[in-house]
Amino acid sequence: MTSVARHSELSVQDTERPEILYLLTAEISKVLVRGQLDALDAAGFDVTIGVGLDSGTSDVPGQGWDEAPEIHHVPFRRQPSPLAYLR
């Protein structure tokens, strides 16, 4: 059975910080990762967010995000397909 590291167990000992990239389809998803990003930064990781452009409803870039990550708005969208999710 694989164990999962808890936040208090995460740390990076090397001088080079490993990079983590989150890709989110919409800015509203930031509520799902709030707190995780700063915790990863504090543990020694460089965190970058790629977030899809919403249909004109995006917040001011950077507003409401954790402070540590670098945020990039990228031109991708995902079309919802509820029937496909049931497969």
N, C-alpha and C positions, 0 to 999 in steps of 0.2 A: 504494500500500500504506500502510495506517495504521500509524503507530508507536505503541508503548505506552510510556507514561511509567514510568520506574523510580522506586522510592521516593526516591532521592536527587534526582530531578528534580522531585518534587512540592513545591510551595510556593504559598502564597497571599499576594499582596502587598497586597490591600485591607485596610482596617481591619475590615470586617465579615467574619466567618468564614462561609463557605458551609456548609450543612448536608448531612449524608449520613445516610440512614436505611437500616438493614439490617433486613429482615424474615426471621426464621428460624422454622421450624415447631416446633422443639424445642430445648431447652437443650443437648442433646448436640452440636448443630451448632456450638457455640462453639469446638470444637477446630479447625474448618475456617477460622475467622477470627482465631484467636489471633495476636497480634502485629500484624495489619493495622490494628486499631482504634487502638492507641496510636500507630502510625506515621502514620496519617491525622491524628490529633490534633496530633502534633508538626509536621506539615506545614501546620497552620493550618485544619483543618476541625473543625466540631462534629459529633460522631458520636453517633447515637442508635440503640439496638437495640430492635426490637419482637420479642418472642419468644413463640410460642404456648405455652399451658399444656399441659404433658404430662399423661398420665393418672396423676397422683399421684406421678410420679417426679422432679419438678423438684428441682434443687438449692436450697440456700438462695439467695435472690436476691442476685446480685452475686458469688457465690463462683465462682472459676475464670475470671472474665472479665478482659479487659484493664481497667486502671484508668480510662482516659479516658472511655469511653462512658457515656451514661445508659441504663439498662436498664428496659424496661417490659414486664411480662407482660400479654399481651392474650388475650382469649378466642377464639382461632381454632384450628382443627385441620384438617389435611389428611389425607384418607383415602388410604392407599396403593392404587395400582391398577397393578400390574406389567404386566398385559396392555395397558393403555392406553399405557404407556411405549414399547411396541414399535412403535407406529404411526408 
